[in-house]
Amino acid sequence: QVQLVESGGGSVQAGGSLRLSCAASGYAASIRCMGWFRQTPGKEREGIASIYANSSSAFYAVSVEGRFTISHDNAKNMLYLQMNTLKPEDTAIYYCAADSNRLRLCAVPRVVPDFPYWGQGTQVTVSS
């Protein structure tokens, strides 16, 4: 089992920055892919970035590419999402997720069922 805990959410004005963190514990060595998703009320959870656990090869959704950066620190079992030039439409609950499936590609568009492990989410609010 893998446990994930997000932190770093908050309120910021448009154009500002935030960095989200996700701490992995438990059988973290089994993780092969990690991702960030976000969800707003009434909408499906959207995958916005994913990264291989053992490389820097990553995928970004069009909505965040060029503004957000996903990274990890394996020594600390941490996943990060640096969010710059934030927009009001980035307002959402942000979730980190992990997958230990060795056969599934990671740096590609991923969907919720691909990830068995989830954090509890952290709220990001961007005001105009």
Residue, then its C-alpha position, 0 to 999 in steps of 0.5 A: q500500500v502507498q499513502l499520499v498526502e498533499s500540501g501547499g494549496g491556498s489562495v492566490q491572485a491571478g498571475g501568482s504562483l504556488r507549489l504543491s507537494c505530495a508526500a508518499s509513504g508506505y511501499a513508496a519504492s513500488i511506485r512507477c508513475m505519479g500524477w497530478f489531477r484536479q477537479t471542480p464541482g460538477k466536473e470529472r477529475e482531470g489529469i494535468a501532469s504525470i511523471y515517471a518515478n525514475s526519470s524526468s520524462a513527463f506529460y502535461a495537459v494543454s491547459v497547464e503546459g508552459r505554466f506548471t512543472i511536475s517534479h520529484d525528489n525520490a530521496k524524500n519520496m516527494l512529488y511537486l507541482q510548481m504552478n506559475t502564472l495562475k489563472p482563475e480557471d485553475t481554481a480546483i481541488y488538486y490531487c496527487a496519484a500514484d501507480s505501481n503498474r510496470l507495464r503502463l506508460c506514464a508520460v502520456p494522458r492518464v485517467v483516474p482508473d489508471f491510478p490506485y493510490w490517491g491523496q486527500g486533495t488540496q484546495v487551490t483558489v485563484s482570484s481575478 
